[in-house]
Structure formats: structure tokens, C-alpha cells
Amino acid sequence: MKPDSAEYLAKKAFFDKVLTIYGRNAVMEALEDEAVSIHKLHLSTSNKDAEVLEQMKALAQKRGIDVAYHDKQSLSRISKNAKQDQGVALDVVLEHFGDASTFKKENDHYRIIALDGVTNPQNLGMIIRSCAAGNVDAILLPTKGAAQISPLVIKASVGTLFKMPIIKTSNLKETLASFKNEGADVYTLSSHASKSYKEQPYGKKTIFVLGNESEGVSKSVEAVCTDSIAIPMQRGVESLNVAVTASLLAFI
């Protein structure tokens, strides 16, 4: 089998970092933020004249962004949300997106928060915001069975999504195992753990795994982890919201 060309691989690597957002407010906010790298603006030919659309086109022209026009059906295939795209979509380049292999080559000292089945977009957005503000070098995010980057996530992250390194993985268990094989300590959170998250000594390579809002960390992922740590709680409280937990870990 003929190997992929360097040109194809470079193109694939670029589009792996492209996120298409939709909805007039989300698109307008991204266009107005010059710190956000943008590939292309998509507009539906069925759109009625509106001032906000003219503003979008003017901003795109000012920033040298390509504008593509599509019929309504084609635009919905690009946005993947015909009911909420409002006739606009925007290809945003997430410069900090990457894969585990590249991240490990470029970093020999890191702290990562891995998410196992976190499904609420607002939780994901708040986790991204806390990690961006705190001492976290990347978020490890599965491509299936979890909330994905969307306008709701962008809104909840208050724009910090564009600043936070995110590692995408199609198999969280295998990716965690690969980090562990290269010397990373992988921790889950448990109320039954003997050591507090504040007392645990951490090495150069540390990963915290946070689980689904109701089920917690899956058994298969838990089996890969090195140890468990606890967040001491008072008054009989047994658990915290996953985004709150991420915030505490981000500022250790």
C-alpha cells in the first residue's frame, strides 16, 4: 500500500484542528476576536438581508477570510445543525488542538486532566476555563461518548477554549496506558482514597481522570489508573460537580 504523501498528511493535520461553529452570535464573537484563527466563513444563499450578516462579511474582508456561499441544505451539512445554524457557519482553527503522540514528544513535564464520559457541554466549558486559568498543561478529550466542542462549550468556556491545549483521542483507555508506559502517574478521584489530593506528592508527569456526571470513571479506564486520591468533604457531602473538581485540581 502506497504511503500517504507529506502534502496529504499536512492537510489532514490542519483540518484535524478545524472546528466548525454555527449560530450568528457565536460566529460574530469569533470574527470579532482577532486572537482567534479562522479558516473560512460559510453563509447560506437563503439568508434574508440583515445587518449582522453585513457586519460578518465586512469583518471577514478586513481579516482576509474567505467567504463561501451555499444553498440551505449544503450549509446544514457543514454546520451539522440545520435547526440552530441560522444560516451561518465558521471554520475556526484551534491552534492548540493535537494528538497524544505529538504532545508527548514536545512535553517531558506536564499535568493533564482527562475526561471520561463527561457529557454536559456546560461542564466541559467550565472545565476548560478552569484548566486554562490554572496549572494544567492539556485536557485529554475522547472523540466519542462525551461532550464535544460546540457553541455551548465555547460560551461556557468564555473564550478560553482558544487558549487551552486539548488532546483528542479515539480510545481514552489506550491513550492513558501509553502515557503511563512513559512514566506518567494516572489518578482517579475517590472518597475512599487514603490520601488527600493536597497531600499526594506528584511527579513530573501527572494525569487526573474525571468521570461521567452520574456514573463516574468507567471500570476499563479505572483499571489503567495508578492510584486514587480524595477531596476531603464536610457535612456528609459525598461528591462534587465534575467542573468544580477540575477547578480544585487545576490550582494544586
N, C-alpha and C positions, 0 to 999 in steps of 0.2 A: 504493500500500500504506500502510495506516494505521500511523504510528509507534508504537513501544511507549510505554506510559504511564509516567510518573515512578514510580508505585507499583510497576509490574511491574519496572522497572529496579532500583529499590531492593531489592526482594525477591530478584531474581536476584543482585545484588551480595552480598547477605547469604549466600545459600546457596552461592555460589562459595567462601566462606570456611569452610563447614561440612565437617568431616571426620568420618566415622563410624568409630569404633574398636570393637573387639569383644574378647571374652575377659574372664573375670572379674577376673584380676589387673590387666590394662591399664585396664579400666573403673573398678575400685576406686581405683587410683592417681590417675586423673584426677579422680575425685569428691572425693578427699581433699585435692587441691591446689587451694586457693581462688584461686590465681592463674590457673587455667585456666577460661576462659569456656565454659559448657556450655549447649546449647540444649534437649536432651531425652534422657531415659533410656528405652531400649526393653527390655522384658522379655518372654520367651516364657511363654504360659499353660501350657505343658507342663513348666515347671521344677518340680522337686521342692523341697520346703521345705529351705532351707539358711540358715545364719546369715549368710553373706556377702551373700545376696540381701536379707535384712532390713536389714543394715548399709547397703547401697546405697540402699534405699528411705528409710531414716532420713536419710541424708546428702542425698538429693535433696529431701526435705521441708524439711530445715533450710536448704538453699540456695535454696529456691523454684524447683526444677527440675521441669518437667513429666515425668510418668511415663506411658508408653504401653504397653499390653499387646497382644500379637499372638499368633496361632497360630504354630506352629513354622515353617511354610512362609513366612509373611509376614515373620517375624523374619529368616529366612535371606535374603530378598530385600533387606532393609535392610542387613544385615551384609555381604552378598555373599560369605560364607564359612560355609556351614552346618556344615562339619566342625569348625570351630575356634571358633565364636562362643560356645559354652557357654550359649546361651540368653539372652545379654545383648549389647546394643549401646549406644553412647553417641555422640550428636552433639556434637562439640567445635567451638567457633568459634575458628578460627585468625585472630586479630585482625591478625596481621602478613602474612597472605596478600594478594596483589594482582596486578595486571597491569602490564605494562611501561609502558603509556601513563600510568597514574596515578603510577607510580614516577618517571618522568622529569619529570613536572610538579612533583613535590614535592621532587626532589633535583637539584641542579646540581653536586654534588661527591660522587663515590661510588667504591667499589671493590666489584666483583661477582665471584663465582665462578660460572661457567656449567658445567653438566654435560651432556655429550653422550653419552648411552647408558650411563651408569653403572647397572648392573643389580642389583648386590648391595645388599640392604636395609641390611646392617650397615655397608657402606662409606658409604652415604648418611647413615645416622645419625651416624657418626663425623665425616663432613664437616660436617654441621650443627653438631655440638658444637664443633668447632674454629673454624668461622666465627663462631659466637656468642661464643666466648671471645676471638677475635682482631679484627683491623682490617678486617672485611668488613661491608659495608652490606646485602647481599642475596645470595641464592642464586637463580640462574636455572635453573628445572627444567622440562624438557619433560613434557608430559602423556602422551606415547606413547613406546614404545621405551626406557623407563628405569624404574628402581625408583620406586614411588610411596609416599606416606606411608602407613604401616601400623603395627600394634603393634610389629613387629620394628624398624622405623625409630625409633619413639618410644623403645623400650627402649635402642637403641644410642646415641641422642642424649642419654640420661639426662635427659629432660625439657626440654632446651634448644630442642627444636622449637617450643615455645610462645613462645619469645622471639626467634626468628630470622626476619626478613623473608624471605619466599620469593615469587618472581615465577614464576607458571605461564605456560607458553607452549605453543601447539599447533604452532608452527613455529620451532624454535630458530634456523635459518639466517636467516629473515626478521627475527626479533626482534633478533638480533645486528647485522644490517645496519642496522636502524632506530636502534640505539644508536650505531653507527659514523657514520651520517649526521648525528648530532647531536653529533659531536666526541669520541666515546669511542675509546680505543685498545683493541684486542682482541688478546690474546696467547694463543698456544698454547705448550706446553712441548715442547722438542725437545733431545735430547742433541747434535744437530749445530749448534745455535744458537751464534752467536759471542759473545753477551753473557750473563753470569750474571744470574739473577733478582735478585741483590743489587746488581748494578752498574747495571742498567737504570734510567734516570730515568723516573718515572711522572708523568703529568699528573693533572688534576682528575678525569677520568673514565676509569676503568681496568676492564677485564674480563679475567679469566683463564678460559680454556676448558680443562676437563679431560675426557678422553675415556673410552671404554669400557675396562674392566679388561684386555681382551686385544687389542682392535683399535685402541685409541687414538681420537683425534679423527677423525671421518668426513671424507672428501675435500671434500664440499659445504660443511661448516662451516669447514674449514680454509681454503677459498678466500676466506672473508669476513674472516679474521683479518688484523690489521695487520702482525704480526711474530711471531717465535718467541724464546723465552728458554730458557736452560738451567739446570738444577740440577746443579752440578759434583759428580761422584761418584768415589769412590776404589775401588781394588782390582778394577777391571773390572766393577763393578756397572752395568748398563745402564738400569735403570728402578726406580721406587719404586711402592708401592701407591698408588692414587689418593687414598685418605684421608690418607696420610702427606704426599703432595704438597700437598694442600689445607691441611694444618696448617702447612707451611712458608710457603706463600703468605699465609696468614692473619696471620702475625706479621712481615711485612716492615716 
